[in-house]
Amino acid sequence: MQVPKLNFENDFDLQIKQDKDTFFIYDLVRKIWLVLTPEEWVRQHWLHYFRFVKKKNLSSLILEKKLELNGTTKRIDLLVTEKTKPKILVECKAPSIVLKESHFEQIARYNSIIGAEQIIISNGLQHIFADFKEAQYHFRTIKV
């Protein structure tokens, strides 16, 4: 399976295996093999980034948590916590998806429930960061 090189300064040791025509990637947090979709490829890069670059404990990383929003169940991609408080909410898209304002609106709605200090929208090639301060988002650029 050809997977794109993503825009991260570090190369991560992602474990991938194949069973017949399906590829799987190992999730360090949930300790399971997951079907390797383009979105999962991005999510696992972020998981490794926070674990190995930012030195976060695995227990501070929450993946695909259910969220109730306006009577419907949604699922967040990745939440980084610090002493159980939400710090960074990450929304992952496939590398082929061009990031749009609607993606920012999606994660901002999720964050209205979560209350993280920062949000990140990423397709693995482009990353958009915003800090939530004084009831509004402030965009910034950082390298990952």
C-alpha positions, -999 to +999 in steps of 0.1 A: +000+000+000+013+034-010+009+059+018+019+096+014+048+111+032+032+135+057+044+170+067+060+161+101+097+169+108+101+134+124+098+100+109+079+077+132+082+040+135+046+031+126+039-006+127+020-018+096+009-053+086-010-068+058-037-095+059-047-105+024-057-072+007-061-052+038-034-032+056-035-025+093-017+000+116-009-006+153-025+019+177-002+025+207-030+039+229-058+013+223-032-015+218-050-028+187-045-032+150-067-008+130-076-008+093-051+016+077-073+043+062-059+076+050-075+094+080-060+067+103-026+073+088-028+110+098-043+102+132-015+078+140+012+104+130-004+128+155-005+102+182+032+095+176+040+132+175+025+138+209+039+106+224+075+108+211+081+145+202+061+162+229+067+134+254+031+130+264+020+099+284-002+075+265-028+080+292-031+116+283-040+108+247-077+100+240-087+087+205-121+086+189-141+095+220-179+098+216-194+132+219-230+143+221-237+174+200-272+187+193-287+153+200-264+134+177-234+113+185-201+125+170-166+112+175-135+133+181-102+121+165-077+129+192-077+148+225-046+156+244-052+161+281-031+174+310-040+163+345-074+152+329-081+187+316-086+190+278-056+208+262-055+201+225-083+188+202-071+174+169-094+168+139-078+146+112-087+144+076-073+123+048-044+138+029-065+140-002-090+163+016-084+200+011-089+218+045-118+242+044-136+266+067-163+239+072-136+217+089-127+245+112-164+250+120-167+212+127-139+212+153-150+245+168-185+229+174-168+199+190-147+221+211-177+240+224-184+208+243-148+198+250-133+231+260-097+226+249-073+255+249-060+247+214-074+230+182-056+215+153-071+206+119-048+185+098-048+164+067-012+154+074+002+177+047-013+210+060-019+218+097-040+246+110-036+256+147-058+279+167-056+289+204-090+295+221-086+327+243-111+353+255-139+334+237-124+335+203-099+316+182-064+330+173-047+312+145-009+306+145+017+286+127+040+260+142+062+232+128+054+196+137 
